[in-house]
Amino acid sequence: MKPIARDVMPWYRRASGIFLRLGICLALLVSLGGCRATLFAGLNTTDHRHGIESERGIVFDPSTGLKLDVYRPVASVDAPVVVFFHGGSWTGGKRQWYRFVGTALASRGIVAVIPDYRKYPQVKMAGFMMDAARAVAWAHAHAAAFGGSASRLFIMGHSSGGHMAGLLATDGRWLQAQGMTTRELAGFIGMAGVYDFVPIPPNEKDMLGMFGHAPSEQRRGQPIDFVDGDEPPMLLLHGLADKEVEVHNSISLADTMKAHAEPVTLKLYPGVGHSDLLFALSTPLQGKRPVLDDVVSFIHQAPPADGVPTP
């Protein structure tokens, strides 16, 4: 098994113009590890939408100085709210790169919150999970100020960000430390997340550093081990051509949810790779895959959370 998410896949085989240049950039990412910022800048420059407001660089955790960006429909009232955690193998990535995700959701009537979080080796699992929980608590407390509804709060993530959101949805201790419960989440949307990875292979040095060397330590970060019947509804998305995070991660979490009679929907996309799944949210590629439609349908059909609101 190769559980770690590198967030890069060659996707330029059908591209032309700017997408050819972005595809070449992706190839360089794989071979040289460069120009990732250029890739995401290119995706964001193709995204021109009307009827969307954004507020960026909001400090949500003064103790660390971490910031987040909010994208919302103009004049939204009681709209669903999605907190999106980006991928990057828990070691890289910036919230600014994912503006295309925020605008894609906002264009469909959803308030999108995209936070930063500390990365390894600055922090280990406890550090970035604490950051993630604080971002969710902030979104819950400030939902109404941005035209959203705290009872329609969803968490979403891609790759390692999917792992973080998945752990928040299953291990209630992270949100409890911020005065919330998993029952205050209306749903979890996982895009090619890492949910079932124990034991970690000995060559995955970063993962061992983050999650520990002993399987007993590693299981403290494995979402499938915390499913106990108290989870929010889940939508799990995965590409069948994913070579970075094996599809069994999503299948395993879906099976575990079903074993506990928990609501879960699993969507598997033939011919879709790891980054293809994420880039399907971008404006030029939305018509190629039903990923955004599946996400939006899940969000708008989900009932409000039934948890006791945080005072």
C-alpha positions as CSV (number, residue, x, y, z in Angstrom):
1,M,0.0,0.0,0.0
2,K,1.1,3.5,-0.7
3,P,-1.0,5.7,1.6
4,I,0.8,9.0,1.4
5,A,-0.7,11.7,-0.8
6,R,1.6,13.7,-3.1
7,D,-1.2,15.7,-4.7
8,V,0.4,15.6,-8.1
9,M,-0.6,13.6,-11.1
10,P,-0.1,14.1,-14.9
11,W,-3.4,15.5,-16.1
12,Y,-2.4,17.3,-19.2
13,R,-3.1,14.6,-21.8
14,R,-6.2,16.4,-23.1
15,A,-5.2,19.9,-22.4
16,S,-4.3,22.8,-24.7
17,G,-3.3,26.4,-24.3
18,I,-2.9,27.3,-20.7
19,F,-3.8,23.8,-19.7
20,L,-0.9,22.4,-21.7
21,R,1.5,24.8,-19.8
22,L,-0.1,23.7,-16.5
23,G,0.3,20.1,-17.5
24,I,4.0,20.6,-18.2
25,C,4.3,22.3,-14.8
26,L,2.7,19.2,-13.2
27,A,5.2,17.0,-15.0
28,L,8.0,19.2,-13.5
29,L,6.4,18.8,-10.1
30,V,6.6,15.1,-10.3
31,S,10.2,15.1,-11.6
32,L,11.7,18.2,-10.0
33,G,9.4,19.1,-7.2
34,G,8.9,22.7,-8.6
35,C,6.4,25.2,-9.8
36,R,3.4,24.0,-7.7
37,A,2.5,27.6,-7.0
38,T,2.5,28.3,-10.7
39,L,0.1,25.4,-11.3
40,F,-2.4,26.6,-8.8
41,A,-2.0,30.2,-9.9
42,G,-2.9,29.1,-13.4
43,L,-6.0,27.3,-12.1
44,N,-7.1,30.3,-10.2
45,T,-6.6,32.7,-13.1
46,T,-9.1,30.7,-15.2
47,D,-11.7,31.1,-12.5
48,H,-13.9,34.2,-13.2
49,R,-17.3,34.1,-11.4
50,H,-19.9,36.7,-10.6
51,G,-22.0,37.0,-7.5
52,I,-19.3,35.9,-5.1
53,E,-17.7,37.8,-2.3
54,S,-14.5,36.9,-0.5
55,E,-12.7,37.9,2.6
56,R,-9.1,36.7,2.9
57,G,-6.5,36.6,5.5
58,I,-8.7,36.3,8.6
59,V,-6.8,35.3,11.7
60,F,-8.7,32.4,13.3
61,D,-6.1,31.4,15.9
62,P,-4.2,34.4,17.5
63,S,-1.9,32.0,19.4
64,T,-0.4,30.7,16.1
65,G,-1.3,33.5,13.7
66,L,-3.0,31.1,11.4
67,K,-5.4,32.6,8.8
68,L,-8.3,31.5,6.6
69,D,-10.2,32.7,3.6
70,V,-14.0,32.9,3.2
71,Y,-15.8,32.7,-0.1
72,R,-19.6,33.2,-0.1
73,P,-22.5,33.9,-2.4
74,V,-23.6,37.6,-2.4
75,A,-26.4,38.2,0.1
76,S,-26.5,34.6,1.3
77,V,-28.7,33.8,4.3
78,D,-28.5,30.5,6.3
79,A,-26.4,28.9,3.5
80,P,-24.5,25.7,4.1
81,V,-20.9,26.2,5.3
82,V,-18.0,24.0,4.2
83,V,-14.6,24.0,5.8
84,F,-12.1,22.7,3.2
85,F,-8.7,21.3,4.2
86,H,-6.2,21.2,1.4
87,G,-3.8,18.3,0.8
88,G,0.0,18.3,0.6
89,S,1.2,15.2,2.5
90,W,0.8,17.1,5.8
91,T,4.0,18.9,4.8
92,G,3.1,21.6,2.3
93,G,0.4,23.6,0.6
94,K,-1.2,27.0,1.2
95,R,-4.8,28.0,1.5
96,Q,-4.4,30.7,-1.3
97,W,-3.8,28.0,-3.8
98,Y,-7.3,26.7,-3.4
99,R,-9.3,29.8,-4.3
100,F,-10.8,27.8,-7.2
101,V,-12.3,25.4,-4.6
102,G,-13.8,28.3,-2.6
103,T,-15.3,29.9,-5.7
104,A,-16.7,26.7,-7.0
105,L,-18.6,26.0,-3.8
106,A,-19.7,29.7,-3.4
107,S,-21.0,29.7,-7.0
108,R,-23.4,26.9,-5.9
109,G,-24.8,28.6,-2.9
110,I,-22.3,27.5,-0.3
111,V,-20.1,29.5,2.1
112,A,-16.6,28.1,1.8
113,V,-13.9,28.4,4.5
114,I,-10.3,27.5,3.6
115,P,-7.9,27.6,6.5
116,D,-4.1,27.2,6.7
117,Y,-2.7,24.8,9.3
118,R,0.8,24.0,10.6
119,K,2.7,21.4,8.8
120,Y,5.2,18.7,9.6
121,P,8.0,18.9,10.8
122,Q,7.0,22.1,12.6
123,V,4.3,20.1,14.3
124,K,3.3,16.5,14.5
125,M,-0.3,15.1,14.2
126,A,-1.5,16.7,17.4
127,G,-0.5,20.1,16.2
128,F,-2.2,20.1,12.8
129,M,-5.2,18.4,14.1
130,M,-5.6,21.0,16.8
131,D,-5.3,23.7,14.1
132,A,-8.0,21.9,12.0
133,A,-10.4,21.7,15.0
134,R,-9.9,25.4,15.8
135,A,-10.7,26.3,12.2
136,V,-14.0,24.3,12.4
137,A,-14.9,25.9,15.7
138,W,-14.2,29.3,14.3
139,A,-16.5,28.6,11.3
140,H,-19.2,27.3,13.6
141,A,-19.1,30.4,15.7
142,H,-18.9,32.9,12.8
143,A,-21.2,31.1,10.3
144,A,-24.0,33.6,10.6
145,A,-21.7,36.6,10.1
146,F,-21.0,35.3,6.6
147,G,-24.5,34.4,5.7
148,G,-24.2,30.8,6.7
149,S,-26.0,28.4,9.1
150,A,-24.1,26.8,12.0
151,S,-26.4,23.8,11.8
152,R,-25.4,23.2,8.2
153,L,-21.7,23.0,8.8
154,F,-19.7,20.5,6.7
155,I,-16.0,19.5,6.7
156,M,-14.3,18.5,3.5
157,G,-10.7,17.7,2.5
158,H,-8.6,16.3,-0.3
159,S,-5.8,13.7,0.2
160,S,-4.0,14.4,3.5
161,G,-6.7,17.2,4.1
162,G,-9.3,14.4,3.7
163,H,-7.5,12.5,6.4
164,M,-7.7,15.5,8.8
165,A,-11.3,16.1,8.1
166,G,-12.1,12.4,8.4
167,L,-10.4,12.2,11.8
168,L,-12.3,15.2,13.0
169,A,-15.5,13.5,11.9
170,T,-14.7,10.2,13.6
171,D,-12.6,11.0,16.7
172,G,-14.7,13.3,18.7
173,R,-11.9,14.4,21.1
174,W,-10.5,16.9,18.7
175,L,-13.7,18.9,18.4
176,Q,-14.6,18.4,22.1
177,A,-11.4,20.2,23.0
178,Q,-12.9,23.2,21.2
179,G,-16.4,22.9,22.8
180,M,-18.0,21.1,19.9
181,T,-19.2,17.5,19.1
182,T,-19.2,15.5,15.9
183,R,-23.0,15.8,16.0
184,E,-22.7,19.5,15.3
185,L,-21.4,18.6,11.8
186,A,-24.0,18.2,9.1
187,G,-21.6,16.0,7.1
188,F,-18.1,15.0,6.0
189,I,-16.9,15.0,2.4
190,G,-13.7,13.1,1.7
191,M,-11.8,13.4,-1.6
192,A,-9.2,10.6,-1.9
193,G,-8.5,10.8,1.8
194,V,-6.1,8.7,3.8
195,Y,-8.3,6.7,6.3
196,D,-6.8,3.2,6.6
197,F,-2.9,3.3,6.6
198,V,-1.7,1.2,9.6
199,P,1.0,-0.1,9.6
200,I,3.0,2.7,8.0
201,P,5.7,1.4,5.7
202,P,9.3,1.9,7.0
203,N,10.2,4.0,3.9
204,E,7.5,6.7,4.8
205,K,9.8,8.7,7.1
206,D,7.5,11.7,7.3
207,M,4.5,9.7,8.2
208,L,6.4,7.8,10.9
209,G,7.6,11.1,12.3
210,M,4.0,12.5,12.4
211,F,2.1,9.4,13.5
212,G,4.7,7.3,15.4
213,H,6.6,4.1,14.7
214,A,4.5,1.6,16.6
215,P,1.1,0.6,15.1
216,S,-0.5,1.3,18.5
217,E,0.7,5.0,18.1
218,Q,-0.3,5.1,14.4
219,R,-3.9,4.0,15.1
220,R,-4.5,7.2,17.1
221,G,-4.5,8.9,13.7
222,Q,-6.4,6.4,11.7
223,P,-10.0,7.4,11.1
224,I,-11.5,4.0,10.6
225,D,-10.5,3.0,14.1
226,F,-12.8,5.7,15.6
227,V,-16.1,5.0,13.8
228,D,-18.5,4.1,16.6
229,G,-21.9,5.2,15.4
230,D,-21.7,8.8,16.3
231,E,-20.4,10.2,13.0
232,P,-22.1,12.7,10.7
233,P,-23.2,11.5,7.2
234,M,-20.3,11.0,4.8
235,L,-19.7,11.4,1.1
236,L,-16.5,9.6,0.1
237,L,-15.1,10.3,-3.4
238,H,-12.2,8.5,-5.0
239,G,-10.7,8.1,-8.5
240,L,-10.2,4.5,-9.6
241,A,-6.9,5.6,-11.4
242,D,-5.5,7.1,-8.2
243,K,-1.9,6.0,-7.8
244,E,-1.1,8.2,-4.8
245,V,-3.8,7.2,-2.3
246,E,-5.1,3.8,-2.9
247,V,-8.9,3.5,-3.3
248,H,-9.1,0.9,-0.6
249,N,-8.9,3.9,1.9
250,S,-12.3,5.1,0.9
251,I,-13.8,1.7,0.5
252,S,-12.6,0.7,3.9
253,L,-14.1,3.8,5.6
254,A,-17.4,3.3,3.8
255,D,-17.5,-0.4,4.8
256,T,-16.8,0.6,8.4
257,M,-19.6,3.2,8.4
258,K,-22.0,0.7,7.0
259,A,-21.1,-1.9,9.7
260,H,-22.2,0.7,12.2
261,A,-25.4,1.5,10.3
262,E,-24.1,5.0,9.6
263,P,-25.1,7.0,6.5
264,V,-22.4,7.0,3.9
265,T,-22.2,7.4,0.1
266,L,-19.2,6.1,-1.9
267,K,-18.6,7.5,-5.4
268,L,-15.8,5.9,-7.5
269,Y,-14.8,7.6,-10.7
270,P,-13.3,5.4,-13.5
271,G,-10.2,6.9,-15.1
272,V,-9.8,9.6,-12.5
273,G,-6.4,10.1,-10.8
274,H,-5.5,11.7,-7.5
275,S,-5.2,15.3,-8.6
276,D,-7.8,14.9,-11.4
277,L,-10.4,14.5,-8.6
278,L,-9.5,17.8,-7.1
279,F,-9.0,19.7,-10.4
280,A,-12.5,18.6,-11.4
281,L,-13.8,21.4,-9.2
282,S,-12.0,24.0,-11.3
283,T,-14.0,26.0,-13.8
284,P,-12.6,24.6,-17.0
285,L,-12.9,20.9,-15.9
286,Q,-16.2,20.9,-14.1
287,G,-18.1,19.6,-17.1
288,K,-15.7,16.7,-17.5
289,R,-16.6,15.0,-14.3
290,P,-19.6,15.1,-12.0
291,V,-17.5,15.7,-8.9
292,L,-18.8,19.1,-8.0
293,D,-22.4,18.1,-8.8
294,D,-22.0,15.1,-6.4
295,V,-20.6,17.3,-3.7
296,V,-23.3,20.0,-4.0
297,S,-26.1,17.5,-4.2
298,F,-24.9,15.9,-0.9
299,I,-24.6,19.2,0.8
300,H,-28.0,20.5,-0.2
301,Q,-29.8,17.3,0.5
302,A,-28.3,16.7,4.0
303,P,-30.5,17.6,7.0
304,P,-29.2,20.1,9.5
305,A,-26.9,18.7,12.3
306,D,-28.8,17.3,15.2
307,G,-26.2,18.1,17.9
308,V,-26.6,20.4,20.8
309,P,-25.3,23.9,19.7
310,T,-22.2,25.2,21.3
311,P,-23.0,28.0,23.8
